[in-house]
């Protein structure tokens, strides 16, 4: 597969993490676009920079095993000396939460249509004994936001694990706001951890408030461990009893007592048992005022971080006019990725000197086939 790496002012990178960046790629022969996830490899056992071979292989093996309409698809894998490149389905519709924040109103009935898609994807994973372990708004994307009924795609399987029910698996990872108590307490982990995260996502979606968020990471983790949350009337005044019951059955400390993915589909909020339950869901609404504020705060956190790096990196000041022009695009993609260019300047794809001017004019960085000719195995 010969690919062009699109990297121009009109096509910013898609997303990034500590040791990976996702860029838009185009197949030279067909013109079909993909997302290329460039994962920085750890060079030695003593190094802490980059991702271990074991972790990369685990992510690749899991992605190769799954094929579902609500989960991102892996098409191919390559590697060079520094990176492993995952060629993934292009999911270009942005985050679900950003899409919903643009709406003037949203009933619980409409909200459950999106939540069902998340549950469908999680159900598929759990039937294969795969736990995602990093379900959060940033990883719930839309394939295309321009269609009447956008399709959700669950992305980022960097923390996903195949659960072996005969062996205990323990780890401390994930985003504090969304991790389950068993993660915080370093207890055996299973599929139940994903259901906790679904509960947190649903809580935020309906109220615009994060149930366990504290003033710092330690306070947030303490809140999670103690399951310290409430359905504050300020945020849940228009929320149905059924919706709160759905959340409460997910935010249970004991994983064995937590609602399973199978049970979630049968819950009356997801599958009303009578017309009264259906009507309650239809007449109850998401707290859009609070939800919009929640979405805006997430965006401005990124802006604040980006401003800090602009100050720290004098060379970046030349990009301020471009930033001003892109204020309308601020959201789940652009700023998070712009940030990565300054935190990890060495992660940019290198070009040969004689091609630099041509590529600069065309706005495309062409992946040298020699660099990615080795299939990942």
MIKOL-448468 format. One record per residue: x, y, z of N, C-alpha, C in turn. Coordinates in steps of 0.05 Angstrom, whole numbers, plus 5000, padded with zeros to 4 digits. Example, Ala and Ser with C-alpha at 12.3 -4.5 7.8 and 13.67 -1.06 7.14 Angstrom:
residues 2
R  n.X  n.Y  n.Z ca.X ca.Y ca.Z  c.X  c.Y  c.Z
R 5264 4886 5156 5246 4910 5156 5264 4934 5156
R 5257 4955 5142 5273 4979 5143 5258 5001 5157
end
This chain:
residues 377
R  n.X  n.Y  n.Z ca.X ca.Y ca.Z  c.X  c.Y  c.Z
R 5017 4976 5000 5000 5000 5000 5018 5025 5000
R 5016 5041 4979 5031 5066 4978 5012 5089 4985
R 5021 5105 5005 5003 5126 5016 5016 5153 5014
R 4999 5173 5011 5007 5201 5014 4998 5210 5041
R 5016 5223 5055 5009 5234 5081 5001 5263 5078
R 4975 5269 5081 4965 5296 5077 4971 5312 5102
R 4986 5334 5098 4992 5352 5121 4995 5380 5111
R 4972 5394 5110 4972 5421 5101 4954 5438 5119
R 4954 5464 5114 4938 5482 5132 4909 5475 5130
R 4900 5464 5108 4872 5457 5105 4865 5429 5116
R 4886 5413 5122 4882 5386 5132 4900 5382 5156
R 4892 5392 5180 4908 5388 5204 4907 5359 5212
R 4927 5349 5228 4926 5322 5238 4900 5317 5253
R 4894 5292 5258 4868 5284 5269 4867 5282 5299
R 4887 5269 5311 4888 5267 5340 4916 5258 5348
R 4921 5260 5374 4948 5252 5384 4947 5244 5412
R 4968 5229 5420 4972 5222 5448 5001 5226 5456
R 5009 5215 5478 5036 5220 5487 5057 5209 5468
R 5052 5185 5457 5072 5173 5439 5060 5165 5412
R 5039 5178 5404 5027 5172 5378 5013 5196 5367
R 5013 5197 5341 4999 5219 5327 4983 5206 5303
R 4959 5216 5298 4943 5205 5277 4940 5226 5255
R 4947 5218 5231 4946 5237 5208 4930 5225 5185
R 4919 5243 5170 4903 5235 5147 4921 5226 5124
R 4915 5202 5113 4931 5191 5091 4913 5185 5067
R 4925 5185 5044 4910 5179 5019 4924 5158 5003
R 4909 5138 4994 4921 5116 4978 4927 5128 4950
R 4952 5124 4941 4961 5136 4916 4945 5126 4892
R 4938 5100 4892 4925 5089 4869 4895 5095 4868
R 4881 5092 4891 4852 5094 4891 4842 5121 4900
R 4858 5136 4914 4849 5162 4925 4834 5160 4950
R 4829 5135 4960 4815 5131 4985 4831 5141 5009
R 4818 5155 5027 4831 5167 5050 4829 5148 5074
R 4851 5148 5090 4852 5132 5114 4864 5150 5136
R 4864 5138 5160 4877 5151 5183 4902 5135 5189
R 4925 5148 5189 4950 5134 5196 4958 5140 5224
R 4959 5120 5241 4967 5124 5269 4997 5117 5272
R 5013 5137 5277 5042 5133 5279 5049 5130 5308
R 5057 5106 5316 5064 5099 5343 5094 5099 5347
R 5104 5115 5364 5133 5116 5369 5142 5092 5385
R 5161 5077 5374 5170 5052 5387 5190 5059 5409
R 5189 5043 5431 5209 5046 5452 5235 5033 5442
R 5257 5047 5444 5282 5037 5433 5296 5017 5451
R 5292 5018 5477 5306 5000 5495 5289 4995 5519
R 5295 4974 5533 5279 4967 5557 5282 4988 5579
R 5305 5001 5580 5310 5022 5600 5296 5048 5594
R 5289 5052 5569 5277 5078 5560 5248 5079 5569
R 5239 5104 5574 5210 5108 5581 5196 5123 5559
R 5210 5129 5538 5198 5143 5516 5190 5123 5494
R 5165 5125 5486 5155 5107 5465 5139 5084 5477
R 5128 5068 5460 5110 5046 5467 5125 5019 5464
R 5123 5001 5482 5137 4976 5480 5126 4959 5457
R 5143 4941 5447 5134 4923 5426 5110 4907 5435
R 5111 4898 5459 5089 4881 5470 5062 4896 5469
R 5062 4921 5477 5038 4937 5478 5028 4943 5449
R 5046 4948 5431 5038 4953 5403 5026 4928 5391
R 5039 4905 5396 5028 4880 5385 5001 4873 5396
R 4997 4879 5422 4971 4874 5434 4949 4891 5421
R 4954 4917 5416 4935 4934 5403 4929 4924 5375
R 4950 4917 5360 4946 4907 5333 4931 4881 5332
R 4937 4863 5350 4923 4837 5350 4894 4840 5356
R 4887 4859 5375 4859 4863 5381 4845 4876 5358
R 4857 4896 5345 4844 4909 5322 4840 4890 5299
R 4859 4871 5295 4856 4852 5274 4832 4833 5279
R 4826 4829 5304 4805 4810 5311 4777 4821 5309
R 4774 4848 5310 4748 4860 5311 4739 4872 5285
R 4713 4869 5280 4700 4881 5256 4671 4886 5263
R 4665 4912 5267 4639 4920 5276 4632 4948 5266
R 4607 4953 5259 4600 4980 5249 4606 5003 5268
R 4606 4998 5294 4611 5019 5313 4639 5019 5325
R 4657 5005 5312 4685 5005 5321 4703 5010 5297
R 4724 5026 5302 4742 5033 5280 4755 5008 5269
R 4760 5009 5242 4771 4985 5228 4800 4989 5222
R 4816 4968 5226 4844 4968 5219 4847 4956 5191
R 4861 4970 5173 4864 4961 5145 4892 4949 5140
R 4912 4960 5152 4939 4950 5147 4958 4960 5168
R 4982 4949 5170 5002 4957 5189 5030 4956 5176
R 5045 4977 5180 5073 4979 5171 5091 4988 5194
R 5117 4986 5189 5135 4997 5209 5161 5006 5196
R 5174 5025 5208 5201 5033 5201 5218 5032 5226
R 5241 5044 5226 5260 5042 5248 5249 5055 5274
R 5233 5076 5270 5225 5091 5294 5196 5087 5301
R 5179 5078 5282 5150 5078 5287 5137 5053 5276
R 5114 5047 5287 5095 5028 5275 5072 5045 5265
R 5063 5040 5240 5041 5056 5228 5017 5039 5224
R 4995 5045 5238 4970 5032 5235 4953 5047 5214
R 4945 5033 5193 4928 5045 5173 4899 5039 5180
R 4885 5059 5190 4858 5056 5201 4837 5069 5184
R 4812 5061 5188 4789 5074 5177 4789 5103 5185
R 4784 5121 5166 4783 5149 5171 4756 5156 5185
R 4758 5165 5209 4734 5173 5225 4736 5204 5228
R 4722 5218 5210 4726 5247 5207 4703 5264 5217
R 4684 5252 5232 4661 5268 5240 4664 5282 5267
R 4687 5279 5280 4691 5293 5305 4679 5277 5329
R 4682 5288 5352 4672 5275 5376 4641 5277 5378
R 4629 5257 5389 4600 5257 5393 4591 5280 5410
R 4606 5285 5432 4598 5307 5450 4599 5334 5437
R 4618 5339 5420 4620 5364 5405 4596 5367 5386
R 4589 5345 5374 4566 5345 5356 4540 5351 5371
R 4536 5338 5393 4511 5342 5409 4510 5370 5421
R 4533 5382 5428 4534 5408 5440 4524 5430 5421
R 4523 5424 5395 4514 5443 5375 4483 5444 5373
R 4470 5424 5386 4441 5423 5384 4428 5442 5404
R 4405 5451 5397 4390 5469 5415 4375 5453 5437
R 4367 5429 5430 4353 5412 5450 4359 5383 5443
R 4355 5366 5463 4360 5337 5459 4344 5322 5480
R 4325 5306 5471 4309 5290 5489 4325 5265 5498
R 4316 5253 5519 4329 5228 5528 4325 5207 5507
R 4303 5207 5494 4298 5187 5473 4319 5189 5451
R 4325 5214 5443 4346 5218 5423 4374 5211 5433
R 4379 5217 5459 4404 5210 5471 4409 5180 5471
R 4388 5165 5477 4391 5136 5478 4397 5124 5451
R 4389 5137 5429 4396 5127 5403 4426 5127 5398
R 4439 5147 5409 4469 5147 5407 4481 5128 5427
R 4469 5127 5451 4480 5109 5472 4478 5080 5463
R 4456 5073 5449 4453 5046 5440 4476 5038 5421
R 4485 5056 5405 4507 5050 5387 4533 5045 5403
R 4537 5060 5424 4560 5055 5442 4557 5028 5455
R 4533 5021 5464 4529 4995 5477 4532 4973 5457
R 4524 4977 5432 4528 4956 5411 4557 4950 5407
R 4574 4971 5406 4602 4968 5402 4615 4954 5426
R 4607 4962 5450 4618 4950 5474 4609 4921 5477
R 4584 4916 5469 4574 4888 5470 4590 4870 5452
R 4596 4879 5429 4613 4863 5410 4640 4857 5422
R 4652 4877 5434 4679 4873 5446 4677 4853 5469
R 4656 4856 5485 4654 4838 5509 4648 4809 5501
R 4634 4805 5478 4629 4777 5469 4655 4764 5461
R 4675 4781 5454 4701 4770 5447 4721 4772 5471
R 4710 4778 5495 4725 4780 5519 4746 4802 5518
R 4740 4823 5503 4758 4846 5501 4747 4869 5517
R 4764 4880 5535 4757 4904 5550 4772 4928 5537
R 4758 4950 5533 4770 4973 5520 4788 4988 5540
R 4778 4992 5565 4792 5005 5587 4798 5034 5583
R 4787 5047 5562 4792 5076 5559 4768 5089 5545
R 4744 5081 5553 4720 5093 5542 4716 5120 5555
R 4715 5141 5539 4711 5169 5547 4703 5185 5523
R 4693 5209 5527 4682 5225 5504 4702 5228 5481
R 4728 5231 5487 4747 5234 5465 4749 5210 5447
R 4741 5186 5457 4743 5162 5442 4716 5152 5431
R 4696 5169 5433 4670 5164 5421 4667 5184 5398
R 4672 5175 5374 4672 5192 5351 4649 5187 5332
R 4646 5204 5312 4626 5201 5291 4640 5196 5265
R 4631 5176 5249 4642 5171 5223 4638 5194 5205
R 4614 5205 5205 4607 5228 5188 4585 5244 5201
R 4589 5268 5207 4569 5284 5221 4548 5297 5202
R 4553 5294 5176 4536 5308 5157 4511 5292 5148
R 4508 5268 5159 4486 5251 5151 4464 5253 5172
R 4439 5246 5165 4416 5249 5184 4420 5233 5210
R 4431 5209 5208 4435 5192 5231 4464 5184 5233
R 4481 5200 5245 4510 5195 5246 4516 5168 5260
R 4536 5155 5249 4545 5129 5261 4567 5134 5281
R 4565 5123 5304 4586 5125 5325 4608 5105 5319
R 4633 5113 5324 4656 5096 5323 4672 5097 5348
R 4676 5075 5361 4694 5074 5384 4723 5071 5374
R 4740 5089 5384 4768 5089 5374 4787 5085 5397
R 4813 5083 5390 4836 5082 5408 4836 5058 5426
R 4849 5037 5416 4851 5012 5431 4878 5008 5444
R 4891 5030 5450 4918 5028 5462 4919 5016 5489
R 4897 5017 5504 4896 5005 5531 4879 4979 5531
R 4868 4971 5509 4850 4948 5508 4865 4922 5514
R 4851 4904 5527 4863 4878 5534 4843 4856 5530
R 4853 4833 5522 4837 4808 5521 4836 4797 5549
R 4812 4793 5560 4809 4784 5587 4811 4754 5589
R 4830 4744 5604 4833 4716 5610 4820 4711 5637
R 4797 4698 5637 4782 4695 5662 4796 4676 5682
R 4816 4662 5673 4831 4645 5692 4854 4659 5706
R 4861 4683 5697 4884 4697 5708 4875 4725 5716
R 4884 4734 5739 4878 4761 5748 4895 4781 5732
R 4883 4802 5723 4897 4824 5709 4893 4849 5725
R 4915 4862 5733 4914 4887 5748 4931 4908 5734
R 4922 4932 5734 4937 4954 5723 4925 4981 5732
R 4942 5001 5732 4932 5028 5738 4936 5045 5713
R 4915 5050 5699 4917 5066 5674 4890 5079 5669
R 4889 5094 5647 4864 5107 5640 4862 5136 5649
R 4839 5148 5644 4834 5176 5652 4819 5177 5678
R 4830 5190 5699 4818 5189 5726 4788 5193 5726
R 4777 5211 5711 4748 5216 5712 4731 5192 5704
R 4743 5174 5688 4727 5153 5676 4735 5125 5685
R 4756 5122 5701 4764 5095 5709 4747 5085 5731
R 4745 5058 5733 4728 5045 5753 4743 5043 5780
R 4729 5040 5802 4742 5037 5828 4763 5015 5829
R 4758 4993 5815 4777 4971 5816 4804 4978 5803
R 4804 4998 5785 4829 5008 5774 4844 5024 5795
R 4830 5042 5808 4841 5059 5828 4852 5042 5851
R 4838 5021 5859 4846 5005 5882 4864 4982 5875
R 4873 4981 5850 4891 4960 5840 4881 4932 5846
R 4856 4928 5838 4843 4902 5841 4840 4889 5813
R 4834 4863 5813 4831 4849 5787 4811 4863 5769
R 4818 4866 5743 4802 4880 5724 4788 4862 5704
R 4765 4870 5695 4750 4854 5676 4733 4872 5658
R 4714 4860 5644 4697 4874 5626 4680 4895 5641
R 4676 4890 5667 4658 4908 5683 4669 4937 5683
R 4695 4940 5680 4706 4967 5681 4695 4985 5659
R 4690 4973 5636 4679 4988 5614 4650 4998 5620
R 4635 4982 5635 4608 4989 5641 4607 5013 5660
R 4626 5014 5678 4629 5038 5696 4633 5063 5678
R 4651 5061 5659 4657 5084 5642 4633 5092 5626
R 4616 5073 5617 4591 5079 5603 4573 5095 5622
R 4573 5088 5647 4557 5102 5667 4566 5131 5670
R 4592 5135 5671 4602 5163 5673 4596 5179 5648
R 4599 5167 5625 4593 5180 5600 4563 5188 5599
R 4546 5170 5607 4517 5176 5607 4510 5198 5627
R 4522 5197 5650 4518 5218 5670 4525 5246 5658
R 4548 5248 5646 4557 5273 5634 4538 5282 5611
R 4531 5262 5595 4513 5268 5572 4487 5280 5580
R 4475 5270 5602 4449 5279 5610 4450 5305 5627
R 4473 5310 5640 4473 5332 5659 4493 5355 5653
R 4514 5348 5637 4535 5368 5633 4553 5371 5657
R 4553 5351 5674 4570 5351 5698 4585 5325 5699
R 4610 5326 5709 4626 5301 5712 4623 5291 5741
R 4614 5266 5745 4606 5257 5771 4628 5256 5792
R 4652 5251 5784 4674 5247 5803 4696 5267 5801
R 4694 5286 5784 4716 5305 5779 4721 5323 5804
R 4746 5322 5814 4754 5338 5836 4772 5361 5827
R 4784 5374 5847 4802 5397 5841 4829 5388 5830
R 4836 5362 5835 4861 5351 5825 4857 5321 5821
R 4878 5309 5810 4876 5280 5803 4871 5263 5828
R 4884 5270 5850 4881 5255 5875 4853 5256 5885
R 4841 5279 5885 4813 5282 5894 4794 5267 5876
R 4799 5269 5850 4782 5254 5831 4783 5224 5836
R 4807 5213 5840 4810 5185 5845 4797 5177 5871
R 4800 5194 5891 4787 5188 5917 4757 5188 5914
R 4746 5206 5898 4717 5206 5894 4708 5180 5879
R 4724 5171 5860 4717 5147 5846 4718 5123 5865
R 4739 5121 5881 4742 5099 5899 4719 5098 5920
R 4709 5121 5928 4688 5122 5948 4660 5122 5934
R 4660 5122 5908 4635 5125 5892 4619 5149 5903
R 4633 5171 5905 4621 5196 5916 4609 5213 5894
R 4584 5209 5889 4570 5225 5869 4541 5228 5877
R 4527 5249 5866 4499 5253 5871 4485 5261 5846
R 4459 5260 5846 4442 5270 5824 4432 5298 5832
R 4450 5317 5831 4443 5344 5839 4420 5356 5823
R 4400 5367 5836 4377 5378 5823 4384 5400 5803
R 4406 5414 5808 4415 5435 5790 4421 5424 5762
R 4430 5399 5761 4437 5387 5735 4417 5366 5725
R 4401 5355 5743 4383 5333 5736 4354 5340 5739
R 4347 5365 5738 4319 5373 5743 4300 5362 5722
R 4309 5358 5697 4292 5348 5676 4298 5319 5668
R 4313 5305 5686 4321 5278 5680 4301 5258 5691
R 4295 5238 5675 4275 5218 5684 4286 5200 5705
R 4268 5188 5721 4276 5169 5741 4290 5145 5729
R 4280 5136 5706 4292 5113 5692 4321 5118 5684
R 4326 5143 5674 4354 5149 5666 4373 5149 5690
R 4364 5160 5712 4381 5160 5736 4384 5132 5747
R 4364 5115 5744 4367 5087 5752 4387 5072 5735
R 4387 5078 5709 4406 5066 5690 4434 5073 5699
R 4439 5098 5705 4466 5107 5713 4473 5094 5740
R 4455 5094 5759 4460 5083 5785 4467 5054 5785
R 4456 5039 5766 4462 5010 5764 4489 5005 5751
R 4500 5026 5738 4527 5024 5727 4549 5033 5746
R 4543 5054 5761 4562 5065 5779 4561 5051 5806
R 4566 5026 5805 4566 5008 5829 4595 4999 5835
R 4603 5002 5859 4631 4996 5866 4639 4967 5861
R 4622 4949 5869 4628 4920 5866 4623 4912 5837
R 4644 4905 5823 4641 4897 5794 4621 4875 5790
R 4619 4857 5809 4600 4834 5806 4571 4843 5808
R 4566 4865 5821 4539 4875 5824 4532 4897 5803
R 4552 4904 5787 4548 4925 5767 4532 4913 5743
R 4516 4930 5731 4500 4921 5708 4518 4913 5685
R 4512 4890 5673 4528 4879 5651 4518 4892 5625
R 4533 4887 5604 4525 4898 5578 4499 4885 5569
R 4495 4859 5574 4470 4846 5567 4446 4858 5582
R 4450 4862 5608 4429 4874 5624 4422 4902 5615
R 4442 4917 5606 4438 4945 5599 4418 4947 5575
R 4419 4928 5557 4401 4929 5534 4372 4924 5543
R 4368 4911 5565 4341 4904 5575 4331 4925 5595
R 4348 4944 5603 4339 4964 5622 4316 4981 5609
R 4295 4987 5624 4272 5001 5613 4278 5029 5601
R 4301 5041 5610 4308 5067 5597 4318 5062 5568
R 4331 5040 5564 4340 5034 5537 4318 5020 5521
R 4304 5002 5534 4282 4987 5522 4257 4989 5539
R 4241 5010 5534 4217 5014 5551 4198 4990 5550
R 4187 4984 5573 4169 4961 5575 4140 4968 5569
R 4133 4993 5570 4106 5002 5565 4105 5030 5555
R 4082 5040 5547 4080 5067 5535 4087 5089 5555
R 4081 5084 5581 4087 5105 5601 4118 5109 5603
R 4133 5087 5603 4162 5089 5604 4173 5103 5579
R 4161 5096 5556 4170 5108 5531 4164 5138 5531
R 4141 5145 5541 4133 5173 5542 4150 5189 5561
R 4157 5177 5583 4175 5190 5603 4202 5197 5590
R 4212 5178 5575 4238 5182 5562 4236 5204 5540
R 4213 5205 5526 4210 5224 5505 4206 5252 5516
R 4193 5255 5539 4188 5281 5550 4210 5292 5567
R 4228 5275 5575 4251 5284 5592 4274 5293 5573
R 4289 5312 5582 4309 5324 5564 4337 5326 5577
R 4357 5326 5560 4384 5331 5568 4386 5360 5577
R 4402 5365 5598 4407 5393 5607 4426 5406 5588
R 4416 5417 5566 4433 5428 5545 4449 5452 5554
R 4438 5468 5571 4452 5492 5581 4478 5483 5595
R 4476 5464 5613 4499 5454 5627 4518 5438 5608
R 4505 5423 5590 4522 5406 5572 4539 5424 5554
R 4527 5445 5544 4542 5463 5526 4565 5476 5542
R 4561 5483 5567 4582 5494 5583 4604 5474 5588
R 4596 5449 5593 4615 5427 5597 4633 5424 5572
R 4620 5424 5549 4635 5421 5524 4654 5445 5519
R 4645 5469 5526 4661 5493 5523 4685 5492 5541
R 4681 5483 5566 4704 5482 5585 4725 5463 5575
R 4717 5440 5564 4736 5421 5553 4753 5434 5531
R 4740 5450 5514 4754 5464 5492 4774 5484 5503
R 4765 5500 5523 4782 5521 5533 4805 5511 5549
R 4803 5487 5561 4826 5475 5574 4848 5471 5554
R 4841 5461 5531 4860 5457 5510 4872 5483 5500
R 4856 5504 5498 4865 5530 5489 4885 5541 5509
R 4880 5538 5535 4898 5548 5555 4925 5533 5554
R 4924 5507 5550 4949 5492 5548 4964 5500 5523
R 4950 5504 5501 4963 5512 5476 4976 5540 5479
R 4962 5558 5493 4973 5585 5497 4999 5583 5513
R 5001 5565 5532 5025 5562 5548 5048 5553 5530
R 5043 5535 5512 5065 5525 5495 5072 5546 5474
R 5053 5563 5466 5060 5585 5448 5080 5603 5461
R 5076 5609 5487 5094 5626 5501 5122 5613 5505
R 5121 5587 5511 5146 5573 5516 5163 5569 5491
R 5151 5568 5468 5165 5563 5443 5163 5588 5425
R 5185 5604 5425 5184 5629 5411 5178 5625 5381
R 5188 5604 5370 5184 5599 5341 5155 5596 5334
R 5139 5588 5353 5111 5583 5348 5094 5608 5346
R 5106 5631 5354 5091 5656 5353 5082 5664 5325
R 5097 5654 5305 5089 5661 5278 5063 5647 5270
R 5054 5628 5286 5029 5614 5280 5004 5627 5292
R 5008 5647 5309 4986 5660 5322 4964 5670 5303
R 4972 5683 5280 4951 5692 5262 4935 5669 5251
R 4948 5646 5246 4934 5623 5236 4915 5612 5257
R 4924 5613 5282 4906 5604 5304 4881 5621 5305
R 4885 5647 5302 4862 5666 5303 4842 5659 5282
R 4852 5651 5258 4834 5645 5236 4819 5619 5241
R 4830 5602 5259 4818 5576 5264 4801 5574 5289
R 4795 5596 5301 4779 5596 5325 4753 5581 5321
R 4741 5584 5298 4716 5570 5292 4719 5540 5290
R 4744 5530 5287 4748 5501 5285 4757 5489 5312
R 4759 5506 5332 4768 5495 5358 4749 5473 5368
R 4760 5452 5377 4743 5430 5385 4760 5405 5391
R 4750 5383 5383 4762 5357 5391 4787 5351 5375
R 4792 5364 5353 4813 5354 5336 4837 5374 5333
R 4831 5398 5323 4852 5416 5314 4871 5423 5337
R 4861 5434 5359 4879 5444 5380 4895 5422 5394
R 4882 5399 5398 4896 5377 5411 4920 5369 5395
R 4917 5370 5368 4939 5361 5351 4959 5383 5347
R 4951 5408 5345 4970 5429 5343 4989 5428 5366
R 4978 5423 5390 4993 5421 5414 5016 5400 5411
R 5010 5378 5399 5030 5357 5397 5054 5365 5381
R 5050 5383 5362 5072 5392 5345 5094 5405 5362
R 5086 5417 5384 5106 5432 5400 5116 5414 5424
R 5099 5396 5433 5108 5379 5455 5128 5358 5444
R 5122 5347 5421 5139 5326 5410 5148 5335 5382
R 5166 5355 5380 5174 5364 5353 5188 5343 5337
R 5200 5323 5350 5215 5303 5335 5197 5282 5323
R 5171 5283 5329 5153 5263 5318 5144 5269 5290
R 5152 5292 5279 5144 5298 5251 5157 5279 5232
R 5143 5272 5211 5154 5254 5191 5176 5269 5175
R 5200 5257 5173 5222 5270 5160 5220 5268 5129
R 5232 5288 5116 5231 5289 5087 5259 5291 5076
R 5264 5282 5052 5290 5286 5039 5293 5314 5030
R 5318 5325 5031 5323 5353 5025 5314 5362 4998
R 5319 5345 4978 5313 5353 4950 5283 5354 4945
R 5266 5341 4962 5237 5342 4958 5223 5363 4975
R 5238 5375 4992 5225 5393 5012 5209 5415 5000
R 5220 5429 4980 5206 5452 4969 5181 5443 4953
R 5184 5421 4938 5161 5411 4923 5138 5404 4942
R 5144 5390 4964 5124 5381 4982 5112 5405 4997
R 5128 5425 5002 5118 5449 5016 5098 5463 4999
R 5103 5465 4973 5084 5478 4955 5058 5462 4951
R 5061 5436 4950 5038 5419 4945 5021 5415 4970
R 5033 5419 4993 5018 5415 5018 5015 5386 5025
R 5032 5368 5013 5030 5339 5018 5058 5329 5026
R 5059 5312 5046 5084 5298 5052 5080 5270 5042
R 5097 5261 5024 5093 5234 5013 5109 5214 5029
R 5096 5193 5038 5110 5172 5052 5128 5157 5033
R 5154 5156 5038 5172 5141 5021 5166 5112 5024
R 5159 5098 5003 5153 5069 5005 5175 5053 5017
R 5200 5061 5014 5223 5046 5025 5221 5046 5056
R 5210 5068 5067 5209 5070 5096 5187 5052 5108
R 5167 5046 5092 5145 5030 5103 5141 5004 5088
R 5162 4995 5075 5159 4971 5059 5158 4946 5076
R 5168 4947 5101 5168 4924 5118 5141 4921 5132
R 5127 4900 5127 5102 4895 5140 5107 4889 5170
R 5089 4899 5186 5091 4894 5215 5083 4865 5221
R 5099 4851 5237 5093 4824 5243 5104 4817 5271
end
